[in-house]
Amino acid sequence: MTNVKTFLNKLNNMSPAAKASFWFVVSNVVLKGVSFITTPIFTRLLDVEDYGISSVFITWESIIFIFATLSLAGGVYNVAMTKFEEDVDTLTSSLIGLTAVASTLVYLCCVVINFVFPTLFELNTGYLIFMWVQTFFNAATTFWLMRKRFTYDYKKVIAYTFSNAILSPTVAIIAVKLVDENKAYAKIIGSGIWGIILGAIITALLISKGKKLYHKKYWKYALKFNIPLLPHYLSQVLLNSSDKLMLNAFVGAASAGLYSIAHSITGIVSIITQSINSSLIPYTLQSIKNGTVKNLYKTILGCSVLVSTVCEMIILFAREGILIFATPKYMDAVWFVAPLAFSVQVSFITGLVGNIVFYYEKTKQMSAATMITAVLNIILNYAGIKLFGYVAVGYATLITSFFHFFAYYFIAKKYEKNLNQIVNIKLLLAIFLAFAFLMIYGLIFWNNLIMKISLLIAILILIIILKNKILVFLSTITKKDVDAVVE
């Protein structure tokens, strides 16, 4: 209890930005974590066909969402809040109006296409209409969430997140239990109805504050900023899904299943990294705008070390993680875990650098980099499977992660003169190199618990012995950073 009280006191004494970042990460982890917990429940309540329909619905929604909302609640809204901070209410309501127009047009096209080619979506029109309603209100809610994050108003975000995390799956489970037929439809509606209700309330509040659904200046700015980014967002979807699709097509469902288990294990870290990145967006943009990057550097360095540590633990104890998520027959998934965990670490840094690129509105360059990365990933997957077997897909993902990082880094370096004071590339490469050695160690001794624990003890002893030197080294880095910024 004493330790808990001490922690709570430290948390209470944090700066508003740090406190908000902490709670944003916690709330996002809870929201995403619930999906991991409820998946085994739904697989038992639904038959294979109904579960497949709900999966198809989610997949198509993630793709159509990009075009139906123009991804306006993403990078463009964060940057716009920084540039037009004196008129955020009007900005928000006008972007909701633009989202309404875009989503209506896109889903009307989808309904027409579904009549002409009924086998394309493999969903009836009722699913598409519900998807449209859910897409619009989810987008409007995201505007509200992003603004609350930007102002560090974490209490309302937590209230929304926790209520949604509890009520959405609860309503879905009840709906599936009550319905004898069309259980897939019951699951989809049950999962989305609470979010739609809250989204309708939030949308009404945002429109009443902003009062304008059309504002020529903001519509023009948003379209000019985000239209070039649509291929970027679509490429991100391909990056996340092409691996499993290609394994299933060229090797078989079993290899895709192994990859999925490894992806689920490393997905736990991805939830944390995405939450940290989202919470750092306002801080990053405001630090660059105000020219106060000295603390941003320390934050990025600390987060990088933290994520590296978590990823290494995932690699070392991949065998134990597989036994928790699945059964021994999935043990070959251990060979996917190492490269996927490494790629999660690299992707985290890529996201932080991407925030800087967003600030300078270099959307065309960002989109080109992501599209090239997606194409490279598909090529490497194909070549790797043909030459080395299915395990090569994990290393293809790792290689493309590094390519994506360096592409973003050189774009950001061209426009941000203080990038070296924000992202220390030499130190990051040293972290990556150390991680590579530890990854190889984890792969060699993946089935030897004693050797893995021995490594942890050795690292802990080394840290204790070299504690003073490490602290001096870190303080020297920080001092150089501060001096560089002052100069």
ABEGO torsion letter per residue (X at the ends): XAAAAAAAAAAAABBAAAAAAAAAAAAAAAAAAAAAAAAAAAAAABBAAAAAAAAAAAAAAAAAAAAAAGGAABAAAAAAAAAAAAAAAAAAAAAAAAAAAAAAAAAAAAAAAAAABAAAAGBBAAAAAAAAAAAAAAAAAAAAAAAAAAAGBAAAAAAAAAAAAAAAAAAAAAAAAABABGAAAAAAAAAAAAAAAAAAAAAAAAAAAAGBABBAAAAAAAAAAAAAAAAAAAAAAAAAAAAAAAAAAAAEAAAAAAAAAAAAAAAAAAAAAAAAAAAAAAAAAAAAAAGBAAAAAAAAAAAAAAAAAAAAAAAAAAAAAAAAABBAAAAAAAAAAAAAAAAAAAAAAAAAAAAAAAAAGBAAAAAAAAAAAAAAAAAAAAAAAAAAEAAAAAAAAAAAAAAAAAAAAAAAAAABAAAAAABBAAAAAAAAAAAAAAAAAAAAAAABAAAAAAAAAAAAAAAAAAAAAAAAAAAAAAAAAAAAAAX
